[in-house]
Amino acid sequence: MANARDIQLDALRAVAVTMVLYAHFLAPGGTSFLGHLGVRLFFVLSGFLITRLLLEARNDAAFEAGPALRAFYIRRMLRIFPPYFAVLGLVWLVNPDQSSRGSLVWHALYLSNFWYALHNEWSPWVLSHLWSLSIEEQFYLAWPLIVLLAPPRRLGSICIGVILLSLSFRFYWPIVGTPGPARDLLPPASMDALASGALLAAWRSRAADLPKWLRLGWPALAAAFFVLQWFGPVPENPVQEWGRWLLLEVLPLAPLLMVVASCSSGVGGYRGRLLDLSPLQALGRISYGVYLYHNIVLALAVMFQPWIPLNVSEQGPGRFLVVGTATVIVASMSWMVFEKPLNGLKRHFPYVARGRSAAWSGRPAGGPVPSLQRTDARQ
């Protein structure tokens, strides 16, 4: 099921990035809970894939922590840095909202989330989406050290501890009494989703069954989330607002985890056929570029509004159609011309040295490292 597994995870990326595009291009008011849910899905996926990849490397008979860590960071840089810094260079050159240049150093250091949290506003808006990429990069700095160096039997407990610490962070709002971007942007606010994905990988590495409460209870949690989002009463005071926000953050965790768990094993039936559709897979492969470029494409489209027959300056079908299509085209070109060739360089940086592991000669070893390389290339 390895091939089906990876294909369906690509489809999940496509779903997640479409939710973000809907929130930023089509949803009334320029925001939507679907956009935040899409980012949370990305986090669960990242936590799962990175942890699975590292555990498979660790299970190889010739594993060494130092070379594996070095390979991980080099491969991450090859995948993430080139398009990211190309975007920052373009923003510096064009300066589309006249306020971007002052914060570029923060974005270049992957501190976007701290920039917006400290300033308590989404300015410059054209780079506001980079907060989630900063969270992931901060996660990448520390988590590989834990996965590759901590006792394997303790990894599940570590993941649960990170989840609990993240959930406890959400009680900071009643203490400080001032809701703001920091409640969503500081690293602890997203570590529950990242660690949930990591926990799934830890369970899978031990061939452990998912907990019964998770398998049976996730539909009720998903239903409660959608009822609260769509039909819940408008909070009348800060305490009620905090409670509503807390539930909307926590309730989707188990459903998102189950979605990733199902697709990582390969979903069958009509749902599997839907996830296997080529357009969905293609969108998933370029989802990093779609997410990275979409705000910049929007800013440029607004600049050229006088020459565009549809309204792209406001939320609506025109913006979704024009800017969404342009974003997919830009991301596709970036993937084919820029990202995919650089991804090919990863073969020079294996997690386990080719000459020292049977896995690289086609014979069984401690873990399925070759399938791991394919998954990594899709991120």
N, C-alpha and C positions, 0 to 999 in steps of 0.2 A: 504493500500500500504506500510505499515511500513516494512514488511519483504522484499518485492521487492526492496524498497528504499535502505536498508542496503546492500543487496546482490550486487546491482549495484554499490554502492560506493566501495565495495571491488574490483569489476572489474576495477574501475577507478584506484585504487591503483596498481593493477597488470599492467595496461597500463603504469602508471607513472614509476614504477620501471623497466619495460622492456625498456623504453626509456633511462633510466640511464645506464642499462647494455649494451645496444647497443652503447652508446656514449663511455663507458669506455673499452669495449672489442672488438668491431667490427669496429666502425667508423674510417676512415682514419685519421691519425694524433693524435689519442687518445682523440679527443674531437668532439662534435657535438652539434648543437643548440637543438637537441632533448633531450639531457641530461638536459640542463638548463630548457627546457620547462617542462620536467618531474618533476623537483624539484619545479617549480612554481605551477604545478598542485597539488603536495603534500601540498604546502602552502595554496592554496585556500581550499582544502579539510580540512586541519587542522583548519583553521579559521572558516569554516562553522560548523564542527562537535563540536568543543569545545564550540563555542558560542551557538549552538542549545542545547547542553547538559546542559549548565549553565542556559539558559533561561527556559528550561523545569523544572529544579529544582526550579528556582525562582518562577515559576507559581504555584508551589504546595501550598496548603492551609497552611501547617505547616512549610513553608520555614523559615530558620534562616541563616543569612549570615555567621556567625562564623563556625557552623558545616559544612555548605556546602563547604566553602573554605578549611577547614581542610580535608574533604573527598576528594576534588578535588586533592589536593597536594599529599595526601597519595596514591591515586589511580594512579596518574601519576608516582610516584616513583616506585610503584609495576610493572607498565607496562614497564617503560623506563630504569630504573637504572640497574637492574640485568644483562641483556645481554650487555648493554653498558660498564659497568665496567669490565665485564668478557673479553670483547674485549681489553680494555686497559691493563688488566693484562696479556693477551696473548702477546700483542705487547711488553710489558716490558720484558717478559720472552724470547721471540724469537728475538726481535729487528731486524726485517727483512731487513730494509734499512739502518741500522747502524746509524740512526740519530733521531730515534723516541723518545728515552728516555728523551731527553732534553726538550721536549715540553709536556710531559704527564701531568704535573700539570695544564697547560692551558686547555687541553682537559678534564681533570677530573672536572674542574670548569665550563665546558661548555663555554669556551672562545676561541674555535678553530677559529672562524671567525676573532676574534681580533688578534690572533697569526699570521695568514696568511696575514691579512691586514697590520699589523705592519712590518712584514718581507718582504713584497712585493714579495713573491715567494711561490710556492706550495711545501714546504719542511717542514716536511717529507711527501712525497706523499701518503704513506700508510694510513695516517689518514686524508688526505685532504678532504674526503667526509663528515667528521664530522662537517664541517662549517654549513651545513644546520640544523643539529640536534641542534647545539648551538643556532641558530636563533630561532628555535621553543621553546627551553627551556627558552630563554630570553622572548619570547612572553608569555609563560605560567606563568611566574612570575608576570607579570603586568596585563594581560588582564582579568583574573577572577575577580580581584578587581574592574575593571571598569564595567564589565557586571553585577556583583552582587550588586554593591553599587550605580552606577549611576542611575538617573531617567530613567526608561524604554523608555519613549517617546523621550529621547535624544540620545539613543544608535545609531540610524541610522545616526544622524548628527555627532556623535563622529567618527563613522567608516569612513564617507566621509572626515572628517577632517584629519584622519590618512592617508588616501589614498592621499590626496592633499599634505600633508607634505612629504610623501614618494616620490611622483612625483617631488616635488621641490628639494629634495635631489640630484636628478640626474643632476642638474645644477652645482653641485660642481666641476665636471670635467673641464669645460671650465675655471672656476675660478682658480683652482690649476694648470691646464695645464698638468697634468701627469696622464694619464689613468693607472690603475693598479687594482689589486685584490680588493682593498678597495671599488671600485665603485659597486661591487656586494656583498661584504661580510659584510659590516657594517649593523647593524640592519635596518636602514631606507630603505635600498635598497630592502628589502623583505616585509616590512610592508604593501605595497599596495596590494600584493597578499593575505596575511593573513587577512587584513581588508576587502578585497572584499568578501572573504568567510564569514566573520563575518557579513557583511552587508546583505548578502543573508539570513543568519539565522535571523537577525533582521526583515527583510521584512516578512519572513515566520511566525515569531512569532505573527505578527499583521495580518496575512492572507492578506497581501497587494500584489497586482499584481506587477510583474516586470515592470520597466519603458518601455514605448513603444519603445524608441530609442534603448534600449538594446535588446529587442526581435526582432526588425526589422534590427538593424544595425550590429549585431555581425558577420553575414556571410561576410559582406564587410570587416570588420576589420581582420577576419581570412585570407581572400584572400589576403589582402594587406600585411599581415605578411609573408605569404609563397612566394609571388612574390618578396618582398624585400629580403628575405633570400636566395632564389634560383637564382633569376635573377637580383637582384640589382647590380649596378656598384660598382667596388672596390673603396672605398674612396681614394681621392687623397691628402687629408690634414686632420689635426686633427679635424677641425670643421665638415667636412663631416663625419668623423668616429664617432664623438660624436652624430651627428644627426641620423646616422644609428643605433647606439647602443640604443639610446633613443627610437626610434620607435620600435625596436625589443623587448624592455622591456615592452612597454606600449600597443602595439597593441594586444597581446594575452590575456590581462586581461579580457576583456568582453567575448571573446569566451570560455575561461576556466571557467569563472563564469557560463555561460549558460550551459556548459557541466555538471557541478556539479549540477546546478539547475534541469536539466532534469533528471539526474540519481537519485537525491534525491526524486523526485516525482514518479519515475518508468517509464522507457522508454518501449514502446510496440513495436509490430511488429518484424521484423527480427533483428533490432538492439538490442531490448530487449532480444531476444532469444540468441543472441551472448554474451551479457553481463551476461546472466544467466548461461553460460557454467561452469560446475563444476571445470575444471582445472583453469579457469580464477579466479574464486572465491577463490580457494585454494591458488593460488599465491598471491592474494590480502591479504588474512589473514596473510601470513607470510612475507609480503612486508617489514615490519620494519626490520626483520632479514636479508632479502636479501640485503637491502640497507646497513645495518650495517656491515655485514660480507664480502661483495663482494670484497673490496680492500684488506682485510687481506687474503682471499682465493687466490686472484691473486698473492700477494707477496709470499705466500707459494708455489704456483704452479710454479712460476718462479724459486724459489730455487731448486725445484725438476725437472726442465726441462730435465736434462739428462735421467730421467726414464719415461718421458712422450712422447709417439710417435708423438703427434701433437705439432705444434709450439704454445706455450703459452706465449713466451717471447715478441711477437709483436702483434699488432692489427691484427685481422683477424678471419676467421671462426674457426680455431683451438682453439684460445683463447675463443671465444664466446661459443663454444660447450663444451669444457672441463671445463673451469672456471665457466661458467654460470651454467652448470649442477651441479658441485660440490657446488656452492654457494646455489642453491636451496635445495640440499640435506642437507647441514649444517643448513640452516635456518629452514627446516622442522623438523629436529631432535631437534633443539633448541626450536621450538614452542611446540612440543609434550612433551619433557622431562623437559623443563626448564620454558618457558614462560607461557604456558597454565595453569599449576598448580598454578603458582604465580598469574595469572589473577583471578583464582578462589577465592583468598583471598579478592578480591574487595567487595565481598558480605558482608563482615564485616564492610564496610565503606560506607554506603549509603549516598546520598546527603541530604536526609530527613529521620529522624529517623522513623523506621518501625512502632513503636507504636503510632506515632503522626500523621500519614497521612493515609487517606482512600486509597490512591493509592497503599499502600503496602498490603492491605487486599483484593484487587481485585475490590473495588468500585471506581467509578469515583471521581477524585479530580481536582485540578486546572490545572494539566498538565500531559502528558503521560509519567510519570517517568519510568515505567517498560521497555518501548521500548528504552528509553535513556540508560539504563544499558547495553543492548545488543550492541548498537552502540559503547559505550565506550570500551567494551571488545575487539572489533576488531582493535583498534588503536595500 
